Amino acid sequence: MAEPIAPRDVVRSGLCIGCGGCAADAPAARMAMDRDGLWKPGGPDDWYARPDPSFTARCPFSPTAANEDVIARERFPASAHRTPLLGRFESTWVGHVADGDFRANGSSGGMVSWVAAELLRTGAVDAVAHVAPVADPQADGRFFAYRLSRNRAELAGGAKSRYYPVELSGVIAAIRATPGRYAVVGVPCFVKALHLLRRTDPVIAERVTHLLGLFCGHQKSARLVDSFAWQLGAPIARVRAVDYRIKDAGRPANWYRAHLTLDDGSTRAEDWWQLADGDWGAGFFQNPACDWCDDVVAETADVAFGDAWVEPYSSDGRGTNVVIARDSAVHALIATAVADGRLALTEVDAAFVEQTQAAGFRHRREGLAYRLTWRRGGMRPVKRVAPSAVLPLRRKLVYRMRHAIMRGSHRLVRWRWPALYTSWARASLTLYRALAWSHGRLGAWIDRVLPDPRAR
């Protein structure tokens, strides 16, 4: 039997994602943002530093907790389909909501809000836990948090993508306090954390009836908002609202635009590609735990949603979803709405969905296998990917560079010197792109001099 671990072990090993599941279980525990703008648990040593079998089984990054394959097999034992990248599922779709203003008000095709609203409308759930802006971010100390919505109007306030750290302890406490049936929207590791909690907590097992997953490349820290403010000339103390993706039907969907609203009602906005750290894949302000995750598409969620990052969909500024229905009842709900014309979805095969998330799968499978060879000492993650360093040199350098950018961005921002940070970020991004883009001169030279060892 594996030795139990403590919350402190996970935090010190860089494996804490800040989900808040552990803090919800301990009256003396608390969640707080650290200096890098990431949620971390804390509390008295008799909890924080004490190895605990219960915590060991519930932490989503615990080496001995049930993995995604085990959880999905329990949750969806009779699935019609299964692939190594998508997991178990009933159906896969691409398209958008044709009903109402769901598509217009969402970052993508509106499917997350539509499914959540449909579960409320049909009485399948009494409330939906999802991320929404807080009323007063300066007083609250954060821009976004989980909340419970009980009707479509409340849900609408939480539509759109939020690349901001949140945690679950408060909403778990609220679900325990009030009987009912709940759906929870979350990224893959949060969905996994709730499944692990459901295994041992009969109240959560009974009340959390639906889990809605979001495809995830990685989570960002709160310091990304600081960087936006610096680069847009807005004092962070005056920022009252953040929008990471302004939708414009006349522009491609993947042309992200950062948007800040200040205390006087004025706004600042800029396209991500104009920002020093505006390349998502480069890893600026990534949560370190994300380097040790192997789930891109929320394999344990009843239904999962992502963006269709392939043509012709990525050029459609109105937004398009890819959807994986894993639960048979949710599949039936979607299929019926498609037949009724409420959803403009087309059924696709697994290969299409995998193509839309190709970069994420490379980072979480090929890249993870390489990163696992780096771990020396501390708590070692146990993943569904075997450690391997059999990669072309250029790909190794790309993964090393992403890791360095993740670490460096948090360290440089601590100095609170905007010019220093942005100069470093632009130089780092230039080098990263030279390595990552196959047609770049540096990357082409490396590929020519040191070919892929797998081709030998």
N, C-alpha and C positions, 0 to 999 in steps of 0.2 A: 504494500500500500504506500502511495506517495506521501511524502512529508507535507503537512499543511503549511500554508504561507499566510503572511499578514499583509494588510493594505500597504504598509511601509515597504515591503519587499517589491510589490508591483510598481509603486511610485519610483523608488530608487533605481529600478531596472529600466525605466523609460517606457514601461508598458501600460501605464495608466491612461486610459482614454478620457477619464473624467465623466463617466456616465452617471455617477451618483447612486448606483444601485446599492453599493455597500453602505453608504451613509444613510440610506432610507431604512436600513435594518437596525441601526444602533442609535439609541436616544441621545448619547453623548457625542455622536459624530456630527460633522458639518462639512459642507462643501464650500470652498473659497477659491477665487482666482489667484494663481501664483503671479510672480513678477512678469511672466511671459504671456499673460492673458489666457491661461489654460486652467480649467477646473481641476482641482485636486481634493481628495478627502483629507480630513484632519480630525484630531480628537485626542483624548487621553491615551497614554501609552498602553494601558491595559486593554484597549481596543486596537489602536493604530499599529502597535508593534507586536501584538500577540498573534501567533499562528493560530488559525481557526479553520477547521474542516468545512464549516458552512460557507465562509468567505471563499475558500479555495474552490468550492464547487460552483459558486455563483459569479465570480469575476469573469467577464468575457475574454480576458487575456490570460487567465490562469492556465498554466501548462497542463493541468489535469482536469479542467472542466470539459464537459461534453462539447465536441466540436460541431460545426454546422451540418456535417453529414449525419451525425447521430440525431441531432434535433430535428432535421428535416424528415428523416426516416420515421421518427415518432409522430410528427405532425401531419405528414402527407404519405401514409403507408401505401396508398393505392394510386399514386400518381401515374398519369398516362405516359409521361416522358421524363427522361433524366439525361443530362449531359454533364461532363466534368466541369464546365464553366458556369452553366446556369443552374445546376442542381436539379431538383424535382419540380415539375410543373404540369399543368393541364393544357395551357394554351399561351401563345405569344402573339402580340399585336403591335401594329404601328398606326398612328393617326392622332386624332384629337377629339375633343368634346364638340358636338354639334349643337347641343342644348344650351340656351341662355348665354351668359357672359363668362362662363368658366374659363374658356380659352383666352379671352381678352384680358382677364384679371390675373392669370397665372404666368409664371415665367416660361412655361413650355406649353403643352397642349391642353392643360386644365384637368388632366385625369386624376391627379391626387385629390384635389378638392371635390371633384365630382363623385368619386367613390365614397369619400368620407360623408358627403352630403346625402348620398343615396342610402348609406347605412343608417343615417339618422332618420331620413324620410320613411324608410320601410320599417323602422322600429327594431332593426337588428341590434342597434346600440343606443344607449341613452346619452352618451357624450363622446367627444373625440378629443384626445390629448394631442396637441400639435404646437409648433413653435410660432410665436407671434411677437410683434414689437411691444416693448414695455411702454407704459404711458409717459414716464419721466426717466429717461436713461441716466441723466446726470445724478438724480437722487438715488436711483436704483443701483447704479454702478455697473450696468450692462444694458445693451441695446435690445436683446431678444431673450425670451424665456418660454418655457412650456406653459400652456394654459389649457383649460377644459372649455370646449365650446359645445353648446347644446342645440344649436340651430344653424341654418345656412348663413344667416347674416353674420353671426359670430365667427363662423368658419372663414368667411371672406376676408376678415381682417388679418388672417394668418396665411393667405395665399402668397405665392412666390418663394423663390429660393433664398435661404438664409445661411450664408457661409460664415457662421458665427458660433462660438462654443456655447453649448447649453448643457444642462444636466437634469436628471430625472427624479431626484430625491423628493422634491416638492410635489410633483404630480403623482408619484407613487403613494405618498402620504395622503393626498386628497382622495385617491381611488380607494385606499383602505378605509378612509373615514366615512365614505358615502356609498351605500349599496347601489348596484346598478351594473349595466354592461357597458364596457368601454372599448373603443378602438384607440390605438396609439400609433402615431406616425413617427418614423425614426430611421436613422441611417443603420446599416447592417449590424454594427457592433451593439447599438442600443437595442435593436430587436432581439439580438442574441442574449443580451443581458436580461431582458424581460422574460425570455423563454427559460433561462436558467433560474430566475426567481420563481416562475410559475411551477417549476418542478418540485419546490420545497415549501411554497407558501400557498395554502389552499384558498385563501382569500383572493390573491392575485390570479391564481389559476381559474377561479370561478368568474371573476369580474372582467379581466382583460380577455375579451373574446376574439378580437381582431387585431392583427398587426399589419400595418401598411408600411412597406419598406421603400427607401429612396436609394437609387444607385449612388455609389459614392467613390470619388477619386481619392479624396482625403479630406480631413477636417482642417480648417484654418483656426488660428488663435485670434483673440480680440485685437492683437497688434496690427492686423491688416487694416482695421478701421483707422488706427493712428496713422498708418502710412498714407491712406487715402487723404486724410485731413491735411497732413504735411504737404502732400503734392498738389492739393487743390487749394492751398492757401486758406484753410479754415481752422481756427483754433479748436482743438478737440473738445474743450469745455463748452463750446457753443453749438456743437453738433447735437441735433435733436432726433434725427432719423437717418437711416442708412438704407439704400437700395443698391443691391449688387448687380442687378440686371434690369435695365430699362428696356421694355419691349417697344420695338418700332417695326411695323409691318413692312417698311421700305428698306430695311437692312437685314442682312443674314442673321439668323438666330444666334450664331456663335460669336457675334460682335458684341461682347459684353460692354456695358457702360456703367461705371460707378457714379452714384448720385448721393449727395449729402444735402440735408435740409438743416438750416441753422436756426438759432433761437429767434431771429427777426423775420423768419419766413423766407429768406433768400436761399438760393440753392447753388451748389457747385457740382459740376459733372465733368467727366472725362472718359473717353474710351479706354478700356483696359490696356490695349496695345500701345497707348501713349505713356503709360505709367512705367516707372523704373522696374517694378516687380509685377507687371501685368500678364505674365505668362503663367497660367495656372499650373501646367505640368512641371515647371521648374522647381516647385516645392517651397516657395517663400511662405513662411509662417505656418508650415504644416505641423500638426500635432505629431511629436516623435513616435507615438504608439502606432500611427498609421503605417509606418514602415514595416510593421510586423503583422499586418492583416492580410488575409487571403480571400476575402469575400467582397466582390464588387457589386453584386446585384441582389443583395439582401436575400440570401438563399433560404432563410428560415421564415420569411414574411409570408402572409397569406396572399399578398399581391405586391408587386414591386414595380417601380416607375423610374424611367430615365429619359434622357433626351435622345432623339434620333440623330446622332452625329454622323450621318452619311448623306450624300446627295441623293435626291433633290431636297431632302427635308432640312438639312442644316442651313440652306439658303433661304428658307421660308421664315421670315421674321415673325410670323404669327405664332410659331412654336408648334412642335410635334413631339409626342410621347412615344416611347416604346414601353410596352406593358407585359409583365409576366404574371399570369394568374396561376397560383399554386393550389389554392383551396378550391374545391369543386363548387361550393356555393357562390364564391366570388366569380369564378369562371361563368357560371350560369347567369349571374346578374349582368355581367358585361355582355355576354352573347345575346341575351334578350334585348338589351338596350341597343346593340348594333342592329339587330333585326327590326327594331322599332324606329330606327333612324335617329335616335338620340345621341349615338356615338358614331363618329366617322372613322371607324377603325377597320383595318384590313389584317386578317390573320397572316402571319409570316412564320418562317421556320427558325429554329434555334440559331442557325448559322448567321442569319441576318441580324439578330439581336447581338450576338457576339461581335459582329463586325462593327456595330455602332459604338461598342465600348472597347475596341481593340487596344487602345493605349492603356486603359485601366487594367486590362487583363495582363498585358506585358509587364506592367509595374508590379502587379500583385502575384504573379506567378514566376516569370523569368527573373524579374528583379528581386523578388522576395527570396528565391532560391539562392541568388548570389549574396544578398544581405545576410542570410543565415550563416554564411561562412565567415562573417566578420565577428560574430558574437564571441567575446572572450570574458569569462567570469560573469558573476551575477546570475540572475534568474534567466534561464534560456527559454524562449518561446517554443512551443511545440505546434507545428503547423501541418497542413495537409500537403505541403510542398517539401520535397527533400532538398537539403543544402547542396548546391552545385555551383562551381566557378567556371564551368565550361561555356564560355561566352567569348565573342570577339572583344578585343581590347576596347574598341570604341564604346560598346554597350556597357562594359564595366566602368569606363570613365563617365558615361552619362549617369549611371546610378550613383557613383561616388560624388559627382557634382551636385546632383539633387540633394543628397544627404548633407553635403557641405552647405548648400544654400539654406536648407531648413535650419541647421544649427546656427549659421552665420547671421541670418536675418533676425533671429531672436536676440542674439548677442549684441548686434550693432544697434538695434533699437533701444536697448537698455541705456545707451549713452544719451538718448534724447537730443541728438544732434542731427537734424534732418538732412543737412547737406552731406554729411559724412555717410549716412545710411544710403541716400539715393545714389551717390557716386559709386559706392560699393555695389549696390544692387544693379545698376546699369552695366558695370564692368562684368559682374558675375553672370548676368543674363546673356551678354554678348558671347562669353566663353561657352556657356551652356548651349546656346543655339549653334555655335560652330561645331560642337561635338554631336548634338542631337540631330541636326538636319543632315540627312544622308548626302545631299548635294553640296553641302558646305565644303570649302577647300580643306579645312583641317580634318573633318570627318572622312572625306574621300581619300586623303593621303594616308590616314591611319588604316583604312580598310584595304588600301592597295599594298601597303608595306607589311601589315599583319592581318592576313585573312582570317575568316571565321574558322576556329578549330573544329567546329562540328562538321565542316564540309570535307575534312581530310579523310 
